[in-house]
């Protein structure tokens, strides 16, 4: 399908006139050094070297693309090997996978199953005329990083032949975790179940109110019991419609380990630094994978030397931030600015090790604040007669690994957030 500069192909207007954001789905977060280097070159040539932006769903975004260059950029992305169909709009979005799956011999490599699903859906007519977006992910271990409880469909391998299915969850202004749809499902039934869930969504999804137009809203409207019965009816019909591909999962590869992780600030990485990284990865014959918290994980069998320019990014706290009001038309607060401030102030805080701070610039929760260990959602509030940026703080979420959402705490002015978190985690 010929890419066009529309939301369906991941092209979104920024707040700045005639400048656009172009989202690039990176399937499963796996990207070759050559592809990443070429994306960095696109940023240098067409966005005045604006940093590449890593999203929370293993995508990469180019920001500040001039309107006059949009089609050229899309054509070059297609030539590099990226399909941007479904990068935005009401469609099946990028399929995500736990970044460690391919290299964890104790877990299962679900990549072939995810690829089979992607290929089946790629040009399927079922993707047309959907009520809203539809998100799918896969995981191969007992504690998945892929945030299964906030996706429409999540498949977690439990053996070489079976998966647990979780789904009908989403975030937004009123988030709700998903539920277990099938405790045990054959891996050979993943594609027919996926098609069944999308068909159910298309026929029963809300088409008037976009705020209530996700699959989980169908579940809420029908109730869990009726929803599960209806889904199973659709599934059995789809399963019997034809013969489906057979597959067995294998364990992850042995000999590889995560040798480095580059934690960006607010998801942004300088394109020149990116090219240095790709050179080092190629030299070490290593592998790259975009994770779910604005970082890039590097897996290798041997020694890996990170470029000097990127070594300062290996000890930063895990802070996720949407673009906020810097480029997004919905953004209320300066999320990247706060992320930079917190990254510097909290980089040596041992009490925050392993915790994720998620900063969203509006109630849409694009940074996944509602499930984070520490979630911040931006808004405006008048304090002592002055209208200022503040954040609703929520605590103790489980990052979508379980159904536990973060619990709302206090509202804190943006200017006081560093002090507040430093006192909360001394």
Secondary structure by P-SEA (a helix, b strand, c coil): cccccccccbbbbcccccbbbbbbbcccccccaaaaaaaaaaaacccccccbbbccccbbbbccccccaaaaaaaaaaaacccccccccccccccccccccccccccccaaaaaaaaaaaaccccccccccbbbbbbcccccccccccccccbbbbbccccbbbbbcccccccbbbbbccccccccccaaaaaaaaaaaaaaacccccccccccaaaaaaaacaaaaaaaaaaaaaaaaacbbbbbbccccccccccccbbbbbccccccaaaaaaaaaaaaaacbbbbbccccbbbbbbcccccccccccccccccccccccccccccccccaaaaaaaaaaaacccccccccbbbbbbcccccccccccccbbbbbbbbbcccbbbbbbbcccccccccccccbbbcccccccaaaaaaaaacc
